[in-house]
Amino acid sequence: MGVFLVLGTLLTVLMLPDPWAWAAGAVFGLAGGAAAFGILSTVEHSDRRRALRRRSEQQRLRDGLAEVDEMLRTRSGRLPPSTQGQLRMMTVGLDEIVERWEDLERLPEQQEGVRRTVESHLPRTIELFLALPDEDKPRHAQEFKAQVGLLAEAVAKTRDTVVAKNLQALQTNRWLLEESLGDPDETLFRENGL
């Protein structure tokens, strides 16, 4: 906005003593300032909308994970003991991913995979096994365990992606700190093997 005011003043000075210059400079400055304000306001509004949408989606996913946790807590006796630890680790991993949801915004296919896992795949897999008659559960426990393993593997890969991104940012930060805080002479000697 300041740039437009400076340009408007410059235009006014260049066109002196013409009274129309004052009007043209004022109009140009005000119009440019209003346009800049409008653009900045739109960008800020868009950022707020995106953040609100992200928080809303995170809350929906947290609610879905809370339902899965409740199901696991209340019905754990009807699930194979060999899968309970893996199911718990999966919900913890999913919760961690949801907390860092913004880190996955550039990977929409992984976000979609997490959404489907939380909202559909995981609860449906558990519900299908729980719907089996109790006498048939031991016979189908291995199939259930294999499906839980597939889901856990996908969650672990996505979690590793999120963690790797954070680790890369941490390593970049270390490099920047070393560059800005290091002794340039020492760096020069080290790089040249002296």
Secondary structure, 3 states (H helix, E strand, C coil): CHHHHHHHHHHHHHCCCCHHHHHHHHHHHHHHHHHHHHHHHHHHHHHHHHHHHHHHHHHHHHHHHHHHHHHHHHHHHHCCHHHHHHHHHHHHHHHHHHHCHHHHCCCHHHHHHHHHHHHHHHHHHHHHHHHCCCCCHHHHHHHHHHHHHHHHHHHHHHHHHHHHHHHHHHHHHHHHHHHHHCCHHHHHHHHCCC
